[in-house]
């Protein structure tokens, strides 16, 4: 468990950034379970070439895949099973978002959130 001090406006921003990662990860993990029948999540700390630190989370499942990526990434579209964010909502919460899916072969989503 991370404990973050709140003593300035910058600290409030840091807390907000952490919660975005948690919210996006929750939606993507639920998608892997509900739509992919389960899968794996890989979480790692990363550092950019400019020395920024962040977190990368990758979700992989071997479910049916996504037939229509454009529809799945449409704002407001959701299967109704998760937090109501859908993939597009999760994408808005992170700095980097990569979706790979092929019908019949599963889905992989990798997100990165850089600290501010």
MARKOL-302638 format. One record per residue (C-alpha): residue in three letters; x, y, z. Coordinates in steps of 0.25 Angstrom, whole numbers, plus 5000, padded with zeros to 4 digits. Layout:
<nodes>
alaXYZ/...
</nodes>
This chain:
<nodes>
unk500050005000/unk500550144996/unk500350255006/unk500450395000/unk500650525008/unk499650635005/unk500350765008/unk500250844996/unk499450854982/unk500550774976/unk500250664986/unk498750664982/unk499150654967/unk500050534971/unk498850464978/unk497950494966/unk498950424957/unk499050304965/unk497550284966/unk497450294951/unk498350174950/unk497550104959/unk496250134952/unk496750094938/unk497449974944/unk496149934950/unk495349944937/unk496349874929/unk496449754939/unk494949744939/unk494949744924/unk495949624924/unk495149544934/unk493749574928/unk494049574913/unk495349494913/unk495049384923/unk496149434932/unk497649464928/unk498849524934/unk499349664938/unk500749704938/unk501149834947/unk502449894946/unk503150034949/unk503750094937/unk504650214935/unk504650304922/unk505850354915/unk505650484922/unk505750424936/unk504250424938/unk503650314946/unk502350244944/unk501650114944/unk501250014932/unk500149914934/unk499949814923/unk498649724923/unk498549594914/unk497449494912/unk497249384903/unk495749414901/unk494949434888/unk495649564885/unk495049694880/unk494349684866/unk494149834865/unk495249914871/unk494750054866/unk493450024873/unk494049974886/unk494850104886/unk493650194884/unk493450294895/unk492250254903/unk492150114898/unk492250004909/unk491749864910/unk491049914923/unk491849814932/unk492949894937/unk493050034943/unk492450094931/unk493750154926/unk493950054915/unk495250044908/unk495150194903/unk494950234917/unk496150154922/unk496950214911/unk496650354915/unk497150334929/unk498550294925/unk499750354917/unk499950234908/unk499050134903/unk499250014893/unk498149914890/unk498449794882/unk497349694879/unk496949584868/unk495649514868/unk495849374873/unk497249404879/unk497049494891/unk497349634895/unk498549714901/unk498449854906/unk499649924911/unk499550054919/unk500650154924/unk500350264934/unk501550364936/unk501750434950/unk501550584949/
</nodes>
